[in-house]
């Protein structure tokens, strides 16, 4: 397994914006990077696992919820330096999803999991890219719902 800290190549991570009734699900990260901060549920893709399988597995492991992936949102690079070295380099693939079953509970790498209104979520001290992805997810969900009503 490639090291996540001081890697020789990027680690692929898959995250989901899980939305239900206008609310978004965030997890409080239990491990670096960004330990203790609110974030999207997600994690590293495993060898032989398709990205959508990773999205579903990580959502279940971190939140206790089964999900239906609705849309692709974006790809983001998370790079943190430690002096002159790359401490972390993740290529993050984010999707929009809705819960389909399970019971909400923090698990795996998450110390907490909670639904927030979009306004409450955006008021939290989030990474700027998490904030941008939440806004993109809300726009994408609104567009999907608008298409249903036409």
Beta strands, then each sheet from edge to edge (+ up, - down):
strand 1: 11-20
strand 2: 23-29
strand 3: 38-39
strand 4: 41-44
strand 5: 65-82
strand 6: 85-102
strand 7: 110-117
sheet 1: 3+ 2- 1+ 4-
sheet 2: 3+ 2- 1+ 6+ 5-
sheet 3: 3+ 2- 7+
end
